[in-house]
Amino acid sequence: MRVDDTAESATPKRVTKRRIQTRERLLDAALLVFAEEGFGRSTVEQICERAGYTRGAFYSNFASLDELFLAMWEQRSAQMLIDVREADVATRAKQQGPVTLEEMTAALLEAIPVDDRWYRITAEFTAHALRNPSLKRVMAARENSILATILPLVEAGLAGVGRRATDTQALGRALVAVHDGTTVQCLMEPEGDTVRRARTNLFVSVLRNYSEEV
């Protein structure tokens, strides 16, 4: 059963509870469609059908599939940052006593899980963005913004284990590189405990090599 949202499309800038719910349902539906069909083969019609809305509902919320993906990315990034903050290694160290670098790393990695569905979507969208200079600039700016937000949390975690970063920017880029590379390895061997342990050990090595004891 489809829902006619012509009233929403007539007032696209009005933020109502119904509008928020429509947007969330479209984002949820898009995640499923992108994962099943691939970003490049997905259509507005498929997403609307999955969500139970008309095209009018889609275009009252998003100008394009690109814009919808960026909204989805922003939503997931915000949740990831919440999860990283909740890991709060520095506070845990104060409350429970000394925390090791390995324990800190494990806590942070729990907040940034390996997600097969999301990786497939982002990998396809990244390839799409590399062919679109303006979109590539938007993605680069957002990546930098996320990194700028998460690095202070990593530094706070290091402080909780008695360390400080020696080159914060280099640390951030190294962590991104390790995350991206080891994510692929983990997805290729989803049942491989050895691969996941190696992923944790690599993160520990990067954090140790780009920091020093205080």
N, CA, C and O of each residue as an XYZ file, in Angstrom:
856
protein
N       0.853     -1.200      0.000
C       0.000      0.000      0.000
C       0.878      1.235      0.000
O       1.801      1.335      0.808
N       0.604      2.195     -0.906
C       1.437      3.385     -1.042
C       0.757      4.562     -0.350
O      -0.467      4.629     -0.236
N       1.592      5.480      0.103
C       1.087      6.645      0.818
C       1.274      7.870     -0.053
O       2.378      8.120     -0.535
N       0.227      8.632     -0.262
C       0.317      9.841     -1.077
C       0.769     10.999     -0.213
O       0.080     11.378      0.734
N       1.934     11.569     -0.536
C       2.480     12.650      0.278
C       2.553     13.956     -0.501
O       3.516     14.710     -0.364
N       1.535     14.225     -1.321
C       1.552     15.454     -2.102
C       1.529     16.674     -1.206
O       2.057     17.719     -1.586
N       0.936     16.577     -0.032
C       0.905     17.718      0.884
C       2.302     18.055      1.356
O       2.626     19.228      1.544
N       3.152     17.026      1.554
C       4.524     17.266      1.991
C       5.319     17.941      0.890
O       6.091     18.863      1.151
N       5.127     17.470     -0.377
C       5.900     18.050     -1.460
C       5.531     19.499     -1.706
O       6.336     20.261     -2.241
N       4.306     19.897     -1.319
C       3.887     21.281     -1.505
C       4.558     22.213     -0.503
O       4.663     23.414     -0.751
N       5.012     21.677      0.621
C       5.683     22.498      1.628
C       6.981     21.815      2.050
O       7.091     21.350      3.184
N       7.974     21.750      1.145
C       9.177     20.950      1.380
C      10.032     21.400      2.537
O      10.810     20.597      3.051
N       9.933     22.628      2.971
C      10.808     23.118      4.025
C      10.184     23.025      5.412
O      10.836     23.318      6.414
N       8.939     22.622      5.464
C       8.273     22.526      6.755
C       8.699     21.254      7.472
O       8.597     20.161      6.914
N       9.171     21.388      8.695
C       9.619     20.230      9.468
C       8.516     19.832     10.431
O       8.241     20.545     11.396
N       7.886     18.702     10.174
C       6.826     18.174     11.036
C       7.208     16.762     11.458
O       8.135     16.166     10.909
N       6.483     16.236     12.438
C       6.742     14.865     12.878
C       6.529     13.898     11.736
O       7.294     12.950     11.560
N       5.486     14.142     10.957
C       5.208     13.257      9.831
C       6.323     13.325      8.803
O       6.711     12.307      8.230
N       6.832     14.513      8.573
C       7.914     14.689      7.600
C       9.178     13.960      8.059
O       9.863     13.321      7.259
N       9.474     14.062      9.339
C      10.645     13.375      9.893
C      10.495     11.865      9.730
O      11.451     11.179      9.366
N       9.304     11.352      9.997
C       9.055      9.914      9.857
C       9.189      9.466      8.399
O       9.722      8.393      8.113
N       8.698     10.307      7.484
C       8.811      9.988      6.057
C      10.272      9.898      5.650
O      10.682      8.969      4.953
N      11.041     10.864      6.089
C      12.469     10.897      5.759
C      13.184      9.648      6.309
O      14.000      9.037      5.619
N      12.869      9.286      7.542
C      13.505      8.119      8.151
C      13.144      6.835      7.404
O      13.997      5.972      7.196
N      11.892      6.714      7.007
C      11.475      5.513      6.278
C      12.136      5.435      4.911
O      12.467      4.346      4.442
N      12.326      6.564      4.277
C      13.024      6.580      2.989
C      14.492      6.199      3.160
O      15.046      5.473      2.334
N      15.115      6.680      4.214
C      16.514      6.333      4.478
C      16.655      4.838      4.775
O      17.576      4.186      4.283
N      15.748      4.308      5.573
C      15.784      2.880      5.900
C      15.578      2.034      4.643
O      16.266      1.034      4.438
N      14.632      2.443      3.814
C      14.354      1.700      2.587
C      15.541      1.769      1.631
O      15.886      0.779      0.986
N      16.160      2.935      1.546
C      17.301      3.109      0.649
C      18.469      2.223      1.057
O      19.165      1.678      0.200
N      18.686      2.074      2.351
C      19.768      1.212      2.824
C      19.569     -0.216      2.307
O      20.516     -0.855      1.850
N      18.344     -0.704      2.382
C      18.052     -2.055      1.915
C      18.192     -2.170      0.403
O      18.773     -3.129     -0.105
N      17.658     -1.187     -0.309
C      17.712     -1.230     -1.775
C      19.143     -1.119     -2.273
O      19.553     -1.882     -3.147
N      19.912     -0.175     -1.729
C      21.309     -0.010     -2.138
C      22.101     -1.296     -1.890
O      22.912     -1.705     -2.721
N      21.857     -1.929     -0.737
C      22.593     -3.144     -0.393
C      22.230     -4.298     -1.323
O      23.088     -5.098     -1.694
N      20.952     -4.379     -1.698
C      20.489     -5.488     -2.539
C      20.806     -5.269     -4.024
O      21.233     -6.197     -4.712
N      20.599     -4.056     -4.509
C      20.706     -3.787     -5.941
C      22.036     -3.168     -6.345
O      22.440     -3.258     -7.505
N      22.724     -2.532     -5.380
C      23.911     -1.747     -5.719
C      23.501     -0.304     -5.960
O      22.439     -0.051     -6.528
N      24.326      0.642     -5.538
C      23.943      2.049     -5.674
C      23.667      2.419     -7.125
O      22.679      3.091     -7.421
N      24.530      1.986     -8.021
C      24.399      2.387     -9.421
C      23.159      1.847    -10.106
O      22.704      2.416    -11.098
N      22.609      0.761     -9.593
C      21.414      0.158    -10.216
C      20.128      0.486     -9.480
O      19.044      0.095     -9.913
N      20.241      1.192     -8.384
C      19.044      1.535     -7.604
C      18.334      2.735     -8.213
O      18.960      3.601     -8.825
N      17.016      2.774     -8.037
C      16.221      3.874     -8.572
C      15.355      4.479     -7.475
O      15.098      3.863     -6.440
N      14.917      5.700     -7.736
C      13.998      6.365     -6.808
C      12.731      5.536     -6.653
O      12.194      5.411     -5.552
N      12.249      4.962     -7.771
C      11.016      4.171     -7.733
C      11.166      2.952     -6.816
O      10.238      2.626     -6.075
N      12.302      2.286     -6.853
C      12.520      1.121     -5.998
C      12.492      1.507     -4.516
O      11.925      0.799     -3.684
N      13.107      2.625     -4.214
C      13.146      3.082     -2.818
C      11.757      3.479     -2.352
O      11.356      3.148     -1.237
N      11.024      4.184     -3.196
C       9.667      4.594     -2.830
C       8.762      3.386     -2.627
O       7.955      3.351     -1.697
N       8.903      2.398     -3.506
C       8.081      1.193     -3.372
C       8.398      0.477     -2.062
O       7.488      0.028     -1.365
N       9.691      0.367     -1.721
C      10.089     -0.313     -0.483
C       9.584      0.453      0.743
O       9.181     -0.153      1.735
N       9.609      1.793      0.669
C       9.179      2.607      1.809
C       7.664      2.760      1.879
O       7.120      3.061      2.941
N       6.965      2.551      0.731
C       5.522      2.733      0.701
C       5.103      4.159      0.453
O       4.067      4.604      0.947
N       5.921      4.898     -0.326
C       5.616      6.293     -0.620
C       5.624      6.542     -2.127
O       6.054      5.692     -2.907
N       5.148      7.706     -2.516
C       5.179      8.136     -3.905
C       6.472      8.884     -4.185
O       7.204      9.234     -3.260
N       6.753      9.130     -5.461
C       7.929      9.926     -5.841
C       7.865     11.323     -5.232
O       8.888     11.932     -4.919
N       6.626     11.818     -5.071
C       6.487     13.147     -4.478
C       7.072     13.216     -3.084
O       7.682     14.217     -2.707
N       6.888     12.152     -2.319
C       7.444     12.102     -0.968
C       8.956     12.120     -1.021
O       9.609     12.786     -0.218
N       9.519     11.368     -1.992
C      10.981     11.343     -2.114
C      11.516     12.735     -2.416
O      12.406     13.227     -1.723
N      10.977     13.368     -3.446
C      11.532     14.644     -3.889
C      11.173     15.809     -2.973
O      11.706     16.906     -3.138
N      10.294     15.593     -2.026
C      10.062     16.635     -1.021
C      11.102     16.560      0.085
O      11.185     17.448      0.933
N      11.901     15.485      0.069
C      12.933     15.302      1.088
C      14.348     15.306      0.520
O      15.283     15.761      1.179
N      14.507     14.798     -0.704
C      15.838     14.689     -1.297
C      15.791     15.116     -2.756
O      14.842     14.807     -3.477
N      16.822     15.828     -3.178
C      16.866     16.268     -4.567
C      17.337     15.151     -5.490
O      17.043     15.174     -6.685
N      18.066     14.172     -4.953
C      18.637     13.114     -5.779
C      19.040     11.940     -4.902
O      18.993     12.023     -3.675
N      19.438     10.843     -5.542
C      19.961      9.699     -4.798
C      21.292     10.044     -4.138
O      21.609      9.532     -3.065
N      22.065     10.908     -4.779
C      23.326     11.358     -4.170
C      23.054     12.041     -2.832
O      23.710     11.754     -1.830
N      22.078     12.947     -2.833
C      21.748     13.678     -1.607
C      21.225     12.721     -0.538
O      21.540     12.871      0.643
N      20.437     11.751     -0.949
C      19.925     10.768      0.010
C      21.079      9.977      0.627
O      21.109      9.773      1.841
N      22.029      9.531     -0.198
C      23.168      8.785      0.348
C      23.954      9.636      1.340
O      24.340      9.147      2.401
N      24.194     10.895      1.011
C      24.962     11.762      1.916
C      24.226     11.953      3.243
O      24.855     12.039      4.297
N      22.904     12.019      3.190
C      22.116     12.121      4.428
C      22.242     10.832      5.236
O      22.350     10.871      6.462
N      22.230      9.699      4.553
C      22.393      8.408      5.213
C      23.777      8.314      5.856
O      23.915      7.840      6.984
N      24.784      8.764      5.138
C      26.158      8.747      5.640
C      26.291      9.626      6.873
O      26.916      9.240      7.861
N      25.695     10.818      6.805
C      25.749     11.734      7.944
C      25.072     11.111      9.172
O      25.574     11.222     10.290
N      23.947     10.466      8.953
C      23.207      9.825     10.040
C      24.044      8.729     10.703
O      24.123      8.659     11.930
N      24.665      7.877      9.891
C      25.463      6.778     10.429
C      26.735      7.289     11.097
O      27.173      6.740     12.107
N      27.323      8.334     10.535
C      28.527      8.914     11.135
C      28.219      9.513     12.501
O      29.006      9.380     13.438
N      27.071     10.172     12.608
C      26.668     10.755     13.893
C      26.491      9.668     14.943
O      26.882      9.846     16.096
N      25.895      8.524     14.542
C      25.711      7.421     15.486
C      27.053      6.826     15.890
O      27.257      6.469     17.050
N      27.966      6.719     14.927
C      29.293      6.186     15.237
C      30.009      7.060     16.264
O      30.643      6.548     17.186
N      29.905      8.369     16.102
C      30.551      9.286     17.044
C      29.937      9.161     18.434
O      30.641      9.250     19.439
N      28.629      8.956     18.489
C      27.976      8.732     19.784
C      28.533      7.467     20.432
O      28.823      7.447     21.628
N      28.678      6.416     19.632
C      29.185      5.142     20.158
C      30.625      5.272     20.632
O      31.000      4.694     21.652
N      31.435      6.029     19.896
C      32.836      6.231     20.297
C      32.896      7.020     21.601
O      33.701      6.716     22.481
N      32.038      8.037     21.721
C      32.015      8.814     22.967
C      31.612      7.931     24.144
O      32.149      8.060     25.244
N      30.666      7.038     23.900
C      30.191      6.165     24.977
C      31.256      5.159     25.399
O      31.219      4.652     26.520
N      32.214      4.864     24.501
C      33.330      3.993     24.871
C      34.147      4.640     25.985
O      34.589      3.957     26.908
N      34.350      5.957     25.902
C      34.887      6.819     26.964
C      35.964      6.129     27.810
O      35.791      5.892     29.005
N      37.077      5.819     27.145
C      38.156      5.114     27.825
C      38.762      5.946     28.950
O      39.134      5.404     29.991
N      38.862      7.247     28.749
C      39.467      8.111     29.766
C      38.684      8.042     31.079
O      39.272      7.915     32.152
N      37.353      8.127     30.985
C      36.526      8.054     32.198
C      36.601      6.674     32.821
O      36.655      6.538     34.044
N      36.605      5.645     31.974
C      36.700      4.284     32.500
C      37.999      4.088     33.281
O      38.020      3.399     34.302
N      39.082      4.700     32.793
C      40.359      4.585     33.484
C      40.306      5.229     34.864
O      40.891      4.720     35.820
N      39.597      6.356     34.957
C      39.477      7.044     36.251
C      38.620      6.242     37.225
O      38.890      6.219     38.426
N      37.596      5.590     36.707
C      36.658      4.880     37.569
C      37.129      3.480     37.946
O      36.890      3.019     39.062
N      37.795      2.808     37.017
C      38.126      1.405     37.225
C      39.621      1.139     37.389
O      40.032     -0.006     37.576
N      40.425      2.181     37.319
C      41.857      1.973     37.427
C      42.507      1.935     36.052
O      41.836      2.171     35.048
N      43.800      1.643     35.991
C      44.549      1.684     34.730
C      43.936      0.832     33.627
O      43.488     -0.291     33.861
N      43.927      1.388     32.427
C      43.443      0.688     31.245
C      44.616      0.560     30.282
O      45.375      1.515     30.110
N      44.778     -0.584     29.660
C      45.888     -0.771     28.735
C      45.536     -0.230     27.348
O      44.372      0.015     27.030
N      46.577     -0.052     26.536
C      46.363      0.399     25.166
C      45.525     -0.621     24.399
O      44.689     -0.249     23.576
N      45.747     -1.890     24.668
C      44.981     -2.945     24.003
C      43.505     -2.881     24.389
O      42.636     -3.065     23.537
N      43.214     -2.622     25.658
C      41.828     -2.509     26.106
C      41.163     -1.271     25.509
O      39.995     -1.305     25.121
N      41.914     -0.193     25.443
C      41.388      1.026     24.832
C      41.037      0.775     23.369
O      39.972      1.174     22.900
N      41.940      0.110     22.656
C      41.716     -0.172     21.236
C      40.491     -1.056     21.037
O      39.682     -0.808     20.143
N      40.355     -2.078     21.863
C      39.200     -2.971     21.761
C      37.898     -2.203     21.974
O      36.911     -2.438     21.277
N      37.901     -1.282     22.942
C      36.699     -0.493     23.227
C      36.337      0.397     22.039
O      35.164      0.538     21.694
N      37.352      0.996     21.420
C      37.094      1.863     20.271
C      36.593      1.062     19.070
O      35.691      1.505     18.359
N      37.180     -0.118     18.844
C      36.772     -0.922     17.693
C      35.363     -1.462     17.851
O      34.676     -1.690     16.854
N      34.920     -1.671     19.076
C      33.532     -2.093     19.299
C      32.557     -1.017     18.826
O      31.436     -1.315     18.416
N      33.003      0.240     18.891
C      32.151      1.362     18.480
C      32.179      1.583     16.974
O      31.378      2.352     16.442
N      33.105      0.907     16.278
C      33.225      1.063     14.828
C      33.224     -0.331     14.212
O      34.259     -0.779     13.717
N      32.110     -1.016     14.230
C      32.067     -2.414     13.773
C      32.251     -2.547     12.269
O      32.012     -1.611     11.506
N      32.681     -3.734     11.867
C      32.767     -4.062     10.446
C      31.363     -4.427      9.972
O      30.748     -5.360     10.490
N      30.862     -3.689      8.987
C      29.479     -3.852      8.519
C      29.501     -4.160      7.025
O      29.771     -3.279      6.209
N      29.219     -5.394      6.675
C      29.288     -5.833      5.276
C      28.375     -5.006      4.374
O      28.797     -4.531      3.320
N      27.140     -4.840      4.789
C      26.161     -4.131      3.955
C      26.585     -2.686      3.726
O      26.551     -2.194      2.598
N      26.982     -2.016      4.791
C      27.351     -0.612      4.676
C      28.639     -0.455      3.880
O      28.780      0.505      3.122
N      29.578     -1.377      4.038
C      30.824     -1.276      3.268
C      30.547     -1.373      1.769
O      31.097     -0.608      0.978
N      29.685     -2.325      1.386
C      29.371     -2.483     -0.038
C      28.747     -1.209     -0.608
O      29.065     -0.809     -1.728
N      27.869     -0.579      0.154
C      27.216      0.644     -0.310
C      28.217      1.776     -0.448
O      28.249      2.461     -1.470
N      29.033      1.973      0.576
C      29.987      3.090      0.543
C      31.063      2.882     -0.513
O      31.514      3.845     -1.132
N      31.481      1.632     -0.727
C      32.500      1.377     -1.749
C      31.970      1.759     -3.123
O      32.682      2.377     -3.914
N      30.724      1.396     -3.412
C      30.132      1.754     -4.696
C      29.954      3.260     -4.824
O      30.213      3.835     -5.881
N      29.514      3.892     -3.751
C      29.290      5.339     -3.837
C      30.620      6.073     -3.979
O      30.694      7.080     -4.683
N      31.665      5.588     -3.325
C      32.976      6.215     -3.460
C      33.446      6.162     -4.909
O      33.956      7.152     -5.434
N      33.277      5.006     -5.559
C      33.644      4.887     -6.971
C      32.841      5.868     -7.818
O      33.372      6.481     -8.743
N      31.567      6.008     -7.495
C      30.697      6.958     -8.185
C      31.199      8.391     -7.972
O      31.240      9.179     -8.917
N      31.573      8.724     -6.756
C      32.043     10.082     -6.438
C      33.369     10.399     -7.113
O      33.616     11.553     -7.464
N      34.224      9.405     -7.301
C      35.519      9.634     -7.944
C      35.369     10.067     -9.397
O      36.287     10.645     -9.980
N      34.205      9.784     -9.977
C      33.931     10.220    -11.348
C      33.211     11.560    -11.392
O      32.883     12.056    -12.470
N      32.965     12.144    -10.229
C      32.211     13.397    -10.136
C      32.992     14.366     -9.246
O      32.899     14.273     -8.022
N      33.762     15.297     -9.830
C      34.643     16.170     -9.042
C      33.944     16.924     -7.911
O      34.489     17.021     -6.812
N      32.757     17.455     -8.160
C      32.079     18.225     -7.114
C      31.643     17.315     -5.963
O      31.741     17.695     -4.796
N      31.167     16.124     -6.293
C      30.761     15.168     -5.268
C      31.976     14.660     -4.496
O      31.904     14.436     -3.288
N      33.084     14.482     -5.197
C      34.316     14.040     -4.546
C      34.765     15.064     -3.518
O      35.229     14.698     -2.438
N      34.630     16.345     -3.842
C      35.011     17.406     -2.886
C      34.105     17.376     -1.656
O      34.568     17.570     -0.532
N      32.813     17.132     -1.874
C      31.878     17.050     -0.750
C      32.250     15.896      0.167
O      32.270     16.050      1.388
N      32.544     14.742     -0.416
C      32.897     13.577      0.391
C      34.199     13.802      1.154
O      34.306     13.433      2.324
N      35.181     14.401      0.501
C      36.458     14.660      1.158
C      36.264     15.600      2.343
O      36.847     15.398      3.409
N      35.439     16.633      2.150
C      35.180     17.591      3.230
C      34.485     16.913      4.406
O      34.802     17.189      5.563
N      33.548     16.036      4.112
C      32.835     15.344      5.197
C      33.741     14.353      5.915
O      33.671     14.213      7.136
N      34.592     13.666      5.157
C      35.548     12.738      5.774
C      36.458     13.497      6.735
O      36.721     13.041      7.848
N      36.932     14.658      6.292
C      37.815     15.466      7.134
C      37.087     15.964      8.377
O      37.671     16.037      9.458
N      35.815     16.303      8.221
C      35.025     16.779      9.356
C      34.840     15.670     10.391
O      34.951     15.908     11.593
N      34.556     14.446      9.909
C      34.396     13.308     10.819
C      35.707     13.036     11.550
O      35.718     12.803     12.759
N      36.814     13.067     10.802
C      38.121     12.808     11.406
C      38.451     13.865     12.446
O      38.998     13.555     13.505
N      38.117     15.116     12.142
C      38.386     16.201     13.096
C      37.572     16.033     14.376
O      37.999     16.463     15.448
N      36.409     15.413     14.265
C      35.574     15.177     15.441
C      36.051     13.980     16.247
O      36.009     13.996     17.477
N      36.505     12.936     15.551
C      36.863     11.700     16.246
C      38.260     11.743     16.847
O      38.520     11.062     17.840
N      39.167     12.530     16.267
C      40.540     12.556     16.780
C      40.636     13.020     18.235
O      41.392     12.424     19.002
N      39.903     14.056     18.646
C      39.954     14.422     20.069
C      39.492     13.295     20.980
O      39.972     13.172     22.107
N      38.561     12.468     20.501
C      38.104     11.327     21.297
C      39.203     10.274     21.398
O      39.385      9.651     22.444
N      39.932     10.084     20.301
C      41.065      9.151     20.326
C      42.149      9.681     21.259
O      42.743      8.918     22.021
N      42.407     10.989     21.200
C      43.420     11.583     22.076
C      43.021     11.440     23.547
O      43.865     11.198     24.411
N      41.725     11.593     23.816
C      41.255     11.417     25.193
C      41.445      9.970     25.632
O      41.792      9.702     26.782
N      41.216      9.038     24.705
C      41.445      7.631     25.016
C      42.911      7.356     25.301
O      43.239      6.613     26.226
N      43.795      7.954     24.508
C      45.230      7.791     24.744
C      45.619      8.360     26.105
O      46.415      7.770     26.835
N      45.046      9.512     26.432
C      45.337     10.114     27.736
C      44.913      9.180     28.864
O      45.555      9.131     29.913
N      43.821      8.433     28.642
C      43.339      7.502     29.653
C      44.275      6.341     29.896
O      44.200      5.688     30.936
N      45.168      6.072     28.933
C      46.154      4.991     29.106
C      47.565      5.558     29.270
O      48.558      4.846     29.123
N      47.629      6.870     29.583
C      48.920      7.491     29.876
C      49.783      7.777     28.666
O      51.009      7.711     28.745
N      49.135      8.103     27.518
C      49.900      8.405     26.304
C      49.354      9.671     25.653
O      48.248     10.114     25.962
N      50.137     10.243     24.756
C      49.683     11.397     23.976
C      50.184     11.263     22.552
O      51.261     10.720     22.306
N      49.390     11.764     21.617
C      49.740     11.671     20.195
C      50.930     12.566     19.890
O      51.014     13.686     20.394
N      51.853     12.074     19.064
C      53.006     12.872     18.654
C      52.739     13.636     17.358
O      53.340     14.685     17.124
N      51.856     13.127     16.526
C      51.461     13.797     15.282
C      49.999     13.430     15.033
O      49.701     12.394     14.438
N      49.106     14.279     15.491
C      47.679     13.959     15.470
C      47.149     13.718     14.064
O      46.401     12.767     13.841
N      47.529     14.570     13.111
C      47.022     14.422     11.751
C      47.504     13.135     11.102
O      46.741     12.436     10.434
N      48.794     12.829     11.308
C      49.333     11.583     10.755
C      48.661     10.380     11.404
O      48.384      9.387     10.731
N      48.396     10.461     12.706
C      47.697      9.387     13.415
C      46.321      9.167     12.809
O      45.920      8.029     12.567
N      45.604     10.245     12.566
C      44.259     10.134     12.005
C      44.254      9.459     10.644
O      43.427      8.584     10.390
N      45.154      9.850      9.777
C      45.196      9.256      8.443
C      45.623      7.788      8.498
O      45.139      6.958      7.729
N      46.527      7.490      9.409
C      46.956      6.094      9.557
C      45.805      5.227     10.054
O      45.627      4.102      9.586
N      45.028      5.740     10.996
C      43.880      4.981     11.511
C      42.847      4.729     10.413
O      42.284      3.638     10.321
N      42.602      5.742      9.584
C      41.652      5.576      8.477
C      42.150      4.505      7.511
O      41.381      3.655      7.062
N      43.443      4.553      7.195
C      44.019      3.573      6.260
C      43.908      2.155      6.815
O      43.544      1.229      6.090
N      44.220      1.986      8.095
C      44.129      0.659      8.717
C      42.677      0.188      8.760
O      42.386     -0.975      8.479
N      41.772      1.095      9.112
C      40.353      0.731      9.168
C      39.860      0.256      7.810
O      39.229     -0.796      7.709
N      40.146      1.034      6.756
C      39.649      0.682      5.428
C      40.246     -0.643      4.940
O      39.535     -1.499      4.413
N      41.552     -0.794      5.121
C      42.211     -2.005      4.640
C      41.788     -3.251      5.387
O      41.516     -4.281      4.769
N      41.728     -3.176      6.688
C      41.379     -4.369      7.475
C      39.892     -4.700      7.403
O      39.502     -5.847      7.620
N      39.069     -3.713      7.103
C      37.641     -3.988      6.919
C      37.441     -4.956      5.760
O      36.673     -5.913      5.864
N      38.132     -4.702      4.664
C      38.034     -5.590      3.501
C      38.498     -6.994      3.877
O      37.851     -7.977      3.517
N      39.605     -7.094      4.593
C      40.130     -8.405      4.983
C      39.130     -9.164      5.856
O      38.913    -10.361      5.672
N      38.530     -8.455      6.803
C      37.549     -9.099      7.688
C      36.318     -9.561      6.921
O      35.759    -10.616      7.221
N      35.897     -8.785      5.941
C      34.716     -9.157      5.169
C      34.997    -10.330      4.238
O      34.107    -11.128      3.945
N      36.227    -10.429      3.780
C      36.603    -11.549      2.920
C      36.674    -12.855      3.714
O      36.444    -13.935      3.172
N      36.993    -12.741      4.996
C      37.070    -13.926      5.857
C      36.215    -13.699      7.104
O      36.749    -13.550      8.203
N      34.898    -13.672      6.941
C      34.004    -13.299      8.049
C      34.085    -14.218      9.260
O      33.746    -13.801     10.368
N      34.522    -15.448      9.075
C      34.626    -16.379     10.205
C      36.049    -16.468     10.743
O      36.338    -17.280     11.622
N      36.944    -15.622     10.205
C      38.350    -15.736     10.571
C      38.725    -14.919     11.800
O      38.872    -13.699     11.719
N      38.878    -15.588     12.932
C      39.294    -14.900     14.155
C      40.705    -14.330     14.020
O      41.020    -13.294     14.605
N      41.553    -15.012     13.245
C      42.930    -14.562     13.064
C      42.960    -13.184     12.404
O      43.741    -12.312     12.787
N      42.107    -13.008     11.420
C      42.052    -11.723     10.707
C      41.601    -10.614     11.641
O      42.145     -9.510     11.604
N      40.626    -10.893     12.467
C      40.125     -9.865     13.385
C      41.149     -9.536     14.465
O      41.290     -8.380     14.864
N      41.854    -10.544     14.930
C      42.918    -10.269     15.907
C      44.014     -9.433     15.270
O      44.561     -8.529     15.901
N      44.335     -9.739     14.013
C      45.355     -8.964     13.301
C      44.895     -7.516     13.129
O      45.700     -6.588     13.213
N      43.604     -7.330     12.888
C      43.048     -5.975     12.767
C      43.259     -5.201     14.070
O      43.715     -4.058     14.047
N      42.933     -5.811     15.186
C      43.123     -5.148     16.477
C      44.588     -4.846     16.722
O      44.931     -3.757     17.182
N      45.461     -5.811     16.416
C      46.897     -5.616     16.645
C      47.460     -4.482     15.787
O      48.330     -3.734     16.233
N      46.959     -4.357     14.552
C      47.413     -3.267     13.692
C      47.004     -1.911     14.257
O      47.785     -0.959     14.230
N      45.781     -1.827     14.768
C      45.337     -0.574     15.385
C      46.196     -0.245     16.604
O      46.570      0.910     16.810
N      46.506     -1.254     17.407
C      47.348     -1.031     18.579
C      48.717     -0.518     18.144
O      49.256      0.408     18.751
N      49.282     -1.114     17.097
C      50.603     -0.701     16.613
C      50.602      0.746     16.133
O      51.530      1.505     16.413
N      49.542      1.119     15.402
C      49.452      2.503     14.916
C      49.339      3.479     16.080
O      50.019      4.505     16.109
N      48.478      3.155     17.037
C      48.304      4.037     18.186
C      49.596      4.155     18.996
O      49.919      5.229     19.504
N      50.329      3.053     19.115
C      51.583      3.097     19.873
C      52.662      3.883     19.117
O      53.393      4.675     19.713
N      52.756      3.657     17.800
C      53.805      4.294     17.018
C      53.596      5.792     16.806
O      54.548      6.535     16.567
N      52.342      6.220     16.896
C      52.065      7.644     16.723
C      51.760      8.334     18.057
O      51.127      9.389     18.094
N      52.222      7.721     19.142
C      52.035      8.334     20.447
C      53.238      8.022     21.330
O      54.105      7.232     20.959
N      53.281      8.653     22.504
C      54.364      8.419     23.457
C      53.818      8.452     24.869
O      52.761      9.029     25.125
N      54.545      7.828     25.784
C      54.126      7.833     27.183
C      54.308      9.216     27.782
O      55.204      9.963     27.390
N      53.441      9.551     28.741
C      53.553     10.854     29.426
C      53.743     10.620     30.920
O      53.859     11.577     31.685
